[in-house]
Amino acid sequence: MPNTYEYKCGEHGHFQRREPMDQDHKASCPTCSLPARREFGFAGFRQGNPLFHQDGSYDTDGED
């Protein structure tokens, strides 16, 4: 089953790709075709960076 991975182009910012875990994770920017760097983090979150709480829960909008 493919997972979602996040990549970053130095010119055009972040984009996501769905790929199998065992694939060689190399991608090119869909806009300019330059090599993109894989980002490790929160590809599944849609609204900014999550705010994690001590109990393991999180908010994606920063509101309690």
C-alpha positions in Angstrom: 0.0 0.0 0.0 1.5 3.4 -0.9 2.3 6.0 1.7 2.3 9.7 1.3 5.7 11.4 1.3 6.5 15.0 1.3 9.2 16.6 -0.9 10.5 20.1 -1.2 11.8 21.9 -4.3 14.1 24.9 -3.6 12.2 27.0 -6.1 8.5 25.9 -5.7 8.1 24.6 -2.2 6.5 21.5 -0.9 4.6 18.8 -2.8 3.4 15.3 -1.9 3.7 11.9 -3.7 2.2 8.5 -2.9 4.8 5.8 -3.1 5.4 2.3 -1.8 7.7 2.1 1.2 10.2 0.0 -0.5 10.6 2.4 -3.5 13.8 4.5 -3.8 12.4 7.9 -2.7 13.7 10.3 -5.3 11.5 12.8 -6.9 11.5 15.8 -9.2 9.5 18.9 -8.8 6.3 18.6 -10.8 6.6 22.3 -11.9 10.3 22.6 -12.9 11.6 19.0 -13.0 14.5 19.8 -10.7 15.5 17.2 -8.1 13.5 17.6 -4.9 14.6 16.8 -1.3 12.5 14.4 0.8 11.2 16.1 3.9 10.6 14.1 7.1 7.6 15.2 9.1 3.9 15.6 8.7 2.8 14.8 5.2 -0.6 13.6 6.4 -1.6 16.9 8.1 -3.5 19.4 6.0 -3.4 22.6 8.1 0.1 23.8 9.0 2.2 22.1 11.6 0.5 20.1 14.3 0.6 21.1 18.0 1.3 18.0 20.1 0.0 17.6 23.6 1.5 15.5 26.5 -1.3 13.0 26.3 -0.4 12.2 22.7 -3.2 14.1 21.1 -2.6 16.9 18.6 -4.3 19.9 17.0 -3.6 21.0 13.5 -4.9 24.5 13.9 -3.1 25.4 17.2 -6.4 25.9 19.1 -7.0 24.0 22.4 
